[in-house]
Amino acid sequence: MLDKEAPEKLAYSIPEAAAAVSIGRSKVYGLIAEGRLETRKIGKRTVIPAASLAKLLEV
């Protein structure tokens, strides 16, 4: 068995982002609509960069 950690995520799907910051999917979509969360389209997928989530949580 390898003893390496998984690399840190660079981007999250909508459900992953919601789970990561303990909010609902609807709230994530609301934050996107307000411009408080950035998104990127990769094909048909919408992802949220990890840096955007971190910025949302800054005090």
C-alpha positions in Angstrom: 0.0 0.0 0.0 1.3 3.5 -0.9 1.7 6.0 1.9 1.1 9.1 -0.2 -1.6 11.7 0.4 -4.0 12.6 -2.3 -3.2 15.9 -4.0 -5.2 18.9 -2.9 -8.3 19.5 -5.1 -8.0 22.4 -7.5 -11.7 22.6 -8.2 -15.0 21.3 -6.9 -18.3 20.3 -8.4 -21.4 22.1 -7.1 -22.3 19.3 -4.7 -18.7 18.9 -3.5 -18.4 22.7 -2.9 -21.6 22.6 -0.9 -20.4 19.8 1.2 -16.9 21.3 1.6 -18.3 24.5 3.2 -21.4 22.9 4.9 -24.0 24.7 2.9 -26.8 23.6 0.6 -26.6 23.3 -3.2 -29.2 26.1 -3.5 -27.0 28.4 -1.5 -24.0 27.6 -3.7 -26.1 28.5 -6.8 -27.2 31.7 -5.0 -23.6 32.7 -4.3 -22.7 32.1 -7.9 -25.6 34.3 -9.1 -24.5 37.0 -6.6 -20.9 36.9 -8.1 -19.5 35.7 -4.8 -18.3 32.4 -6.2 -16.5 32.0 -9.5 -17.2 29.1 -11.8 -15.4 27.5 -14.8 -17.0 25.4 -17.5 -15.1 22.3 -18.5 -17.2 20.8 -21.3 -20.7 20.4 -19.8 -19.4 20.4 -16.2 -19.4 23.5 -14.0 -16.7 23.6 -11.4 -15.7 26.0 -8.6 -12.0 26.8 -8.2 -10.7 26.0 -4.7 -9.3 29.5 -4.5 -12.8 30.9 -5.0 -14.1 28.8 -2.0 -11.2 29.9 0.1 -11.9 33.6 -0.7 -15.5 33.2 0.2 -14.5 31.9 3.7 -11.9 34.7 4.3 -12.7 36.9 7.3 
